[in-house]
Amino acid sequence: MENFLVEHGLPALFLLSFLAATVIPLGSEWLVVTLILQSYQPEYVVAVATAGNYLGACTTYLVGLWGAVFLITRVMRIDQATLARARLLYRRYGSWSLLFSWLPLIGDPLCLMGGALRINFILFSLLVVAGKLVRYAAVAALTAAAMP
């Protein structure tokens, strides 16, 4: 599978980055590093990875937006009082937490809650793109700096 992804370059990076931003536990950083080491332009690699990861986060946002009632009441069994407190806290502080949507384990739930709590989509987009762009740019810069 690894060879397949490396052989297909930027399209494979887009797909892997997209899937990594959904609830599927994948990572795309290794492919960013691999492609840069194979002389792909770092700017293109960062742009493709960021776009794929952002669109994956949008998918997770939409799942939260449209599936929140089912997830919250049926799967997570959260009562209305707890939900009201969570909404208040997330609205007060939570939207800025979307800058950390690139973090493993917590990033996808942050995007899901952004949709569930109906965070403004433009704000969601700006914060998520900023966080993901900085992450991929940092990976690319560290990779380029380590190259001979």
Secondary structure as UniProt FT lines:
FT   HELIX           2..7
FT   HELIX           9..20
FT   TURN            21..23
FT   HELIX           29..37
FT   TURN            38..39
FT   HELIX           42..70
FT   HELIX           71..75
FT   HELIX           80..89
FT   HELIX           90..94
FT   HELIX           95..97
FT   HELIX           98..100
FT   TURN            101..102
FT   TURN            104..106
FT   HELIX           107..116
FT   TURN            117..118
FT   HELIX           121..146
//
